[in-house]
Amino acid sequence: MKKSLLAIALIAGIVSMMSCNKNDKENSMEGVCYASVSEDVLKVADVTLHYYDVKGQEATERMTTTEWKKTWTTTTLPTKVAVWIQITPKNAEGSGNYKLKAVAGVGYLFTNAEGKKWADGWVSTDPYADPDNVTAADVQAWCSKGSAVGCEVDAKGMGKQIEADFGGNFWFFGDSFCKWIMVITGHGEDYCEE
């Protein structure tokens, strides 16, 4: 009788431990941020990438090659996955023509506490678009467009596209768009500096 009570207690303990371990698991999400630029972009501009890191904090990196990718896994949900390619023009040669293109993309894969991968999403600017043919005189205007994309993932793994605003990428059109709006609305261009 004592042996069977001990066996029942042992089995109950194992079952209890297994259920506790199962409950200790959390929903998680793998995130990826991706950026690519044409070689000519690196010739005529400095490229800074703004993105959300594993802690959901804004991080920045300088882009020195034509492709960049950052991946991470987090259990802190809800969270955002976003990237902004900030392109700051250098001095372009006066008579050159450049093929300029920038592609931003973000994605996620959600895994629930039971280990089932069941939700994912991807948002990108058009990766199939042809590069823009840009003269040296128009490089600055092209650079002010920038590229930004993002999505927000809730605690259940459902994602939705969001505006990826890191401050400074006003409506994805940059400073020239702001100045144009201020002039037509009767305000001075210096409102964009504030």
BATOR-234598 format. One record per residue (C-alpha): chain; x, y, z. Coordinates in Angstrom, 1 decimal, always signed. Layout:
N
R doro px py pz
R A X Y Z
...
END
This chain:
194
R doro px py pz
R A +0.0 +0.0 +0.0
R A +2.8 +2.4 +0.9
R A +4.5 +1.7 -2.5
R A +1.4 +2.4 -4.4
R A +0.8 +5.7 -2.5
R A +4.4 +6.6 -3.2
R A +4.0 +5.8 -6.9
R A +0.8 +7.9 -7.1
R A +2.6 +10.8 -5.3
R A +5.5 +10.5 -7.7
R A +3.3 +10.5 -10.8
R A +1.3 +13.4 -9.4
R A +4.6 +15.3 -8.8
R A +5.8 +14.6 -12.4
R A +2.5 +15.7 -13.9
R A +2.5 +18.8 -11.8
R A +6.1 +19.7 -12.8
R A +5.3 +19.1 -16.5
R A +2.2 +21.4 -16.3
R A +4.3 +24.0 -14.5
R A +7.0 +23.9 -17.2
R A +4.4 +24.1 -19.9
R A +2.8 +27.2 -18.3
R A +6.2 +28.8 -17.8
R A +6.6 +29.1 -21.6
R A +5.6 +32.4 -23.2
R A +4.5 +33.6 -26.6
R A +7.4 +34.8 -28.6
R A +8.1 +36.6 -31.8
R A +11.0 +36.5 -34.2
R A +11.5 +39.9 -35.9
R A +13.5 +40.9 -38.9
R A +14.4 +44.3 -40.4
R A +15.8 +44.5 -43.9
R A +17.3 +47.3 -46.0
R A +18.9 +47.4 -49.4
R A +20.3 +50.3 -51.5
R A +21.9 +50.5 -54.9
R A +25.6 +51.0 -55.1
R A +25.1 +54.5 -56.4
R A +23.2 +55.4 -53.2
R A +26.4 +54.7 -51.2
R A +28.4 +56.8 -53.6
R A +26.2 +59.9 -53.2
R A +24.9 +59.6 -49.6
R A +25.4 +58.5 -46.1
R A +22.9 +55.9 -45.0
R A +21.7 +55.5 -41.4
R A +19.2 +52.8 -40.4
R A +16.8 +53.4 -37.6
R A +15.0 +50.4 -36.2
R A +13.4 +48.9 -33.1
R A +15.7 +46.4 -31.3
R A +14.8 +43.3 -29.2
R A +13.8 +45.6 -26.2
R A +11.5 +47.7 -28.4
R A +13.9 +50.6 -28.2
R A +15.0 +52.7 -31.1
R A +18.5 +51.8 -32.4
R A +20.6 +53.1 -35.2
R A +23.4 +51.7 -37.4
R A +25.3 +53.1 -40.3
R A +24.9 +51.2 -43.5
R A +28.1 +50.6 -45.4
R A +27.1 +47.8 -47.8
R A +24.2 +47.4 -50.2
R A +22.3 +45.0 -48.0
R A +21.6 +44.9 -44.2
R A +19.5 +42.6 -42.0
R A +18.8 +42.5 -38.3
R A +17.0 +39.6 -36.6
R A +16.0 +39.0 -33.0
R A +13.6 +37.1 -30.8
R A +11.5 +38.6 -28.0
R A +8.8 +37.5 -25.5
R A +7.9 +41.1 -24.7
R A +4.6 +41.6 -26.5
R A +3.0 +43.7 -27.9
R A +5.9 +45.1 -29.8
R A +6.8 +46.9 -33.0
R A +9.0 +45.9 -35.9
R A +10.0 +48.9 -38.1
R A +12.9 +50.3 -40.1
R A +13.6 +53.7 -41.6
R A +16.4 +54.2 -44.2
R A +17.6 +57.8 -43.6
R A +19.6 +58.9 -46.6
R A +21.7 +62.0 -46.2
R A +23.3 +63.3 -49.5
R A +27.0 +63.9 -49.9
R A +28.4 +66.2 -52.5
R A +27.4 +64.5 -55.8
R A +29.5 +65.2 -58.8
R A +28.1 +68.0 -60.9
R A +27.4 +66.2 -64.2
R A +26.9 +62.6 -63.0
R A +23.8 +60.4 -63.4
R A +23.0 +57.9 -60.8
R A +20.7 +54.8 -60.5
R A +19.2 +55.2 -57.0
R A +17.0 +52.7 -55.2
R A +16.3 +51.9 -51.5
R A +14.1 +49.1 -50.2
R A +12.9 +48.8 -46.6
R A +11.2 +45.6 -45.3
R A +10.1 +44.2 -41.9
R A +8.7 +40.9 -41.0
R A +7.7 +38.7 -38.0
R A +7.0 +35.1 -37.1
R A +4.9 +34.5 -34.0
R A +5.2 +31.3 -31.9
R A +2.6 +30.6 -29.1
R A +3.4 +29.2 -25.7
R A +2.8 +25.7 -26.9
R A +5.5 +26.1 -29.6
R A +3.1 +26.4 -32.6
R A +4.2 +28.9 -35.3
R A +0.9 +30.3 -36.5
R A +1.1 +34.0 -37.3
R A +3.5 +35.9 -39.5
R A +3.6 +39.1 -41.6
R A +5.8 +41.0 -44.0
R A +5.7 +44.7 -45.1
R A +8.0 +46.2 -47.7
R A +8.5 +49.0 -50.1
R A +8.5 +47.8 -53.7
R A +11.6 +45.5 -54.1
R A +10.8 +45.1 -57.8
R A +10.7 +48.7 -58.8
R A +13.4 +49.9 -61.2
R A +16.1 +52.2 -59.8
R A +15.4 +55.9 -60.4
R A +17.7 +57.6 -62.9
R A +18.8 +60.8 -61.0
R A +21.0 +63.6 -62.1
R A +23.5 +65.1 -59.6
R A +21.4 +68.2 -59.3
R A +18.4 +66.1 -58.1
R A +20.2 +63.8 -55.7
R A +19.2 +65.9 -52.6
R A +15.5 +65.8 -53.6
R A +15.6 +62.0 -54.1
R A +17.4 +61.4 -50.8
R A +14.7 +63.4 -48.9
R A +12.1 +60.8 -49.8
R A +13.6 +58.1 -47.6
R A +12.0 +54.7 -47.1
R A +10.2 +53.5 -43.9
R A +8.0 +50.6 -43.1
R A +6.7 +49.0 -39.9
R A +4.2 +46.7 -38.2
R A +2.9 +46.3 -34.7
R A +2.3 +42.8 -33.2
R A -0.1 +42.2 -30.3
R A +0.3 +39.7 -27.5
R A -1.7 +37.1 -29.6
R A +0.5 +37.4 -32.7
R A -1.8 +39.5 -34.8
R A +0.0 +42.2 -36.8
R A -1.0 +45.4 -38.5
R A +0.9 +47.8 -40.6
R A +1.9 +51.1 -38.9
R A +3.6 +54.3 -39.9
R A +7.3 +53.9 -39.0
R A +8.0 +57.3 -37.5
R A +11.3 +57.7 -35.9
R A +11.1 +61.5 -35.9
R A +12.7 +63.3 -38.8
R A +11.0 +61.1 -41.4
R A +8.0 +63.3 -41.6
R A +5.4 +61.5 -43.7
R A +8.3 +59.7 -45.5
R A +8.8 +62.7 -47.7
R A +11.4 +64.6 -45.8
R A +12.2 +68.3 -45.4
R A +11.4 +69.4 -49.0
R A +7.8 +68.2 -48.6
R A +7.4 +70.1 -45.3
R A +8.7 +73.3 -46.9
R A +6.4 +73.0 -49.8
R A +3.4 +72.5 -47.5
R A +4.4 +75.5 -45.4
R A +4.8 +77.8 -48.4
R A +1.3 +76.9 -49.8
R A -0.3 +77.3 -46.4
R A +1.3 +80.8 -46.0
R A +3.8 +79.8 -43.4
R A +7.6 +80.3 -43.7
R A +9.9 +77.4 -44.5
R A +11.6 +77.8 -41.1
R A +8.5 +76.1 -39.4
R A +10.0 +72.8 -40.7
R A +13.2 +73.4 -38.7
R A +11.2 +73.4 -35.4
END
